[in-house]
Amino acid sequence: MTAAVETRWTTARIAAVERDGTRLVRLRLDVDGRQEHLPGQHYVVRLRASDDYTAQRSYSTASDPTDPLVELMVECLPDGEVSAHLHDVAEVGDVLEVRGPIGGWFTWTGDVTAVAIGGGAGVVPLVSMLRHARRLGIADRLRVVAVGRTLEELPYAEELIAAGAFVALTRENLGSRVAAPPYPEEVRDLVDLPTPAERAYVCGSVGFASFAQRVLGEAGMRASEVRVEQFGATG
Ligand SMILES: Cc1cc2nc3c(=O)[nH]c(=O)nc-3n(C[C@H](O)[C@H](O)[C@H](O)COP(=O)(O)OP(=O)(O)OC[C@H]3O[C@@H](n4cnc5c(N)ncnc54)[C@H](O)[C@@H]3O)c2cc1C
């Protein structure tokens, strides 16, 4: 774990924009004076209107720390002030105000074996952890559970499946798995095998986070070893 580093506002140029499906936008940012992040950290993005009205929200990094660009994956919420702008309006070449990387608690560098459970956009920081683990050849230290309504709505679905994450869809069947949130037995297998996980990470909406913490408890994970990051209506 690194000591908290003072971060200042800087600017980032959008180097790539990719719209996946109807609700997700992947942004690749060239951040001025960028500091390397830890998997799990986030950036704050601040939008400024011509009358100087500003709105700022937090977005987790999806990129591996050694990626020269910072990757964000934003889910467009109905009438969401910032996510709708990033989804509908943002273009390559636009300059955003950003601050980061931020966060010291919800980070995983590979020092402990862990189970990580993300719901919807909550999988984004777990993707950074997975990419980091794969680059270092320590993928066996991180077991990821990704939960989405449908495969199309789940950010990074293909990459998560290819990396061996356990994917649970709640509104459509996936292979032989019937649509349902993850069962405690499914999570217990990941908590226990091949060696017991020392820590757990939970990321998603407030409702999802309480569900995932309960399931982890039923699967035998100690509450003191569970680190939670919640996405509220604003961040
Ligand atoms: C640490 C952290 C990391 C995050 N990482 C990500 C990430 O990687 N990807 C991601 O997509 N999100 C992430 N979030 C969530 C993100 O910060 C925003 O909360 C999200 O994008 C919504 O912001 P918005 O401005 O689009 O919507 P907001 O304008 O904040 O609105 C959110 C929702 O509430 C509704 N709403 C707003 N005001 C009212 C009201 N008065 N009455 C009723 N409904 C209302 C809106 O219609 C909308 O659906 C993260 C949050 C945190 C805290």
Ligand as a Chemical Component Dictionary entry (heavy atoms), coordinates in Angstrom:
data_LIG
# 
_chem_comp.id                   LIG 
_chem_comp.type                 NON-POLYMER 
_chem_comp.pdbx_formal_charge   0 
_chem_comp.three_letter_code    LIG 
# 
loop_
_chem_comp_atom.comp_id 
_chem_comp_atom.atom_id 
_chem_comp_atom.alt_atom_id 
_chem_comp_atom.type_symbol 
_chem_comp_atom.charge 
_chem_comp_atom.model_Cartn_x 
_chem_comp_atom.model_Cartn_y 
_chem_comp_atom.model_Cartn_z 
_chem_comp_atom.pdbx_ordinal 
LIG C1  C1  C 0 -14.879 6.009  -6.369  1  
LIG C2  C2  C 0 -15.921 5.974  -7.469  2  
LIG C3  C3  C 0 -15.611 5.376  -8.686  3  
LIG C4  C4  C 0 -16.561 5.364  -9.716  4  
LIG N1  N1  N 0 -16.237 4.738  -10.899 5  
LIG C5  C5  C 0 -17.147 4.714  -11.893 6  
LIG C6  C6  C 0 -16.832 4.061  -13.139 7  
LIG O1  O1  O 0 -15.735 3.509  -13.325 8  
LIG N2  N2  N 0 -17.778 4.065  -14.120 9  
LIG C7  C7  C 0 -19.003 4.647  -13.946 10 
LIG O2  O2  O 0 -19.815 4.618  -14.874 11 
LIG N3  N3  N 0 -19.329 5.250  -12.762 12 
LIG C8  C8  C 0 -18.432 5.323  -11.761 13 
LIG N4  N4  N 0 -18.744 5.962  -10.589 14 
LIG C9  C9  C 0 -20.031 6.684  -10.493 15 
LIG C10 C10 C 0 -19.856 8.102  -11.063 16 
LIG O3  O3  O 0 -19.003 8.850  -10.203 17 
LIG C11 C11 C 0 -21.175 8.898  -11.167 18 
LIG O4  O4  O 0 -21.854 8.819  -9.932  19 
LIG C12 C12 C 0 -22.077 8.415  -12.296 20 
LIG O5  O5  O 0 -21.418 8.526  -13.551 21 
LIG C13 C13 C 0 -23.355 9.267  -12.343 22 
LIG O6  O6  O 0 -23.009 10.603 -12.517 23 
LIG P1  P1  P 0 -23.898 11.526 -13.466 24 
LIG O7  O7  O 0 -23.400 12.917 -13.315 25 
LIG O8  O8  O 0 -23.969 10.998 -14.847 26 
LIG O9  O9  O 0 -25.331 11.380 -12.872 27 
LIG P2  P2  P 0 -26.018 12.325 -11.774 28 
LIG O10 O10 O 0 -26.342 13.631 -12.390 29 
LIG O11 O11 O 0 -25.206 12.318 -10.541 30 
LIG O12 O12 O 0 -27.340 11.525 -11.560 31 
LIG C14 C14 C 0 -27.285 10.120 -11.191 32 
LIG C15 C15 C 0 -28.668 9.513  -11.351 33 
LIG O13 O13 O 0 -29.521 10.103 -10.398 34 
LIG C16 C16 C 0 -30.611 10.680 -11.046 35 
LIG N5  N5  N 0 -30.869 11.932 -10.361 36 
LIG C17 C17 C 0 -30.044 12.984 -10.258 37 
LIG N6  N6  N 0 -30.613 13.946 -9.510  38 
LIG C18 C18 C 0 -31.829 13.463 -9.149  39 
LIG C19 C19 C 0 -32.888 13.959 -8.382  40 
LIG N7  N7  N 0 -32.858 15.169 -7.826  41 
LIG N8  N8  N 0 -33.975 13.186 -8.203  42 
LIG C20 C20 C 0 -34.032 11.960 -8.755  43 
LIG N9  N9  N 0 -33.060 11.428 -9.497  44 
LIG C21 C21 C 0 -31.988 12.178 -9.690  45 
LIG C22 C22 C 0 -30.207 10.926 -12.493 46 
LIG O14 O14 O 0 -31.304 10.873 -13.362 47 
LIG C23 C23 C 0 -29.261 9.777  -12.738 48 
LIG O15 O15 O 0 -29.919 8.642  -13.199 49 
LIG C24 C24 C 0 -17.830 5.969  -9.539  50 
LIG C25 C25 C 0 -18.131 6.564  -8.306  51 
LIG C26 C26 C 0 -17.197 6.561  -7.285  52 
LIG C27 C27 C 0 -17.556 7.209  -5.971  53 
# 
loop_
_chem_comp_bond.comp_id 
_chem_comp_bond.atom_id_1 
_chem_comp_bond.atom_id_2 
_chem_comp_bond.value_order 
_chem_comp_bond.pdbx_ordinal 
LIG C1  C2  SING 1  
LIG C2  C3  SING 2  
LIG C2  C26 DOUB 3  
LIG C3  C4  DOUB 4  
LIG C4  N1  SING 5  
LIG C4  C24 SING 6  
LIG N1  C5  DOUB 7  
LIG C5  C6  SING 8  
LIG C5  C8  SING 9  
LIG C6  O1  DOUB 10 
LIG C6  N2  SING 11 
LIG N2  C7  SING 12 
LIG C7  O2  DOUB 13 
LIG C7  N3  SING 14 
LIG N3  C8  DOUB 15 
LIG C8  N4  SING 16 
LIG N4  C9  SING 17 
LIG N4  C24 SING 18 
LIG C9  C10 SING 19 
LIG C10 O3  SING 20 
LIG C10 C11 SING 21 
LIG C11 O4  SING 22 
LIG C11 C12 SING 23 
LIG C12 O5  SING 24 
LIG C12 C13 SING 25 
LIG C13 O6  SING 26 
LIG O6  P1  SING 27 
LIG P1  O7  DOUB 28 
LIG P1  O8  SING 29 
LIG P1  O9  SING 30 
LIG O9  P2  SING 31 
LIG P2  O10 DOUB 32 
LIG P2  O11 SING 33 
LIG P2  O12 SING 34 
LIG O12 C14 SING 35 
LIG C14 C15 SING 36 
LIG C15 O13 SING 37 
LIG C15 C23 SING 38 
LIG O13 C16 SING 39 
LIG C16 N5  SING 40 
LIG C16 C22 SING 41 
LIG N5  C17 SING 42 
LIG N5  C21 SING 43 
LIG C17 N6  DOUB 44 
LIG N6  C18 SING 45 
LIG C18 C19 SING 46 
LIG C18 C21 DOUB 47 
LIG C19 N7  SING 48 
LIG C19 N8  DOUB 49 
LIG N8  C20 SING 50 
LIG C20 N9  DOUB 51 
LIG N9  C21 SING 52 
LIG C22 O14 SING 53 
LIG C22 C23 SING 54 
LIG C23 O15 SING 55 
LIG C24 C25 DOUB 56 
LIG C25 C26 SING 57 
LIG C26 C27 SING 58 
# 
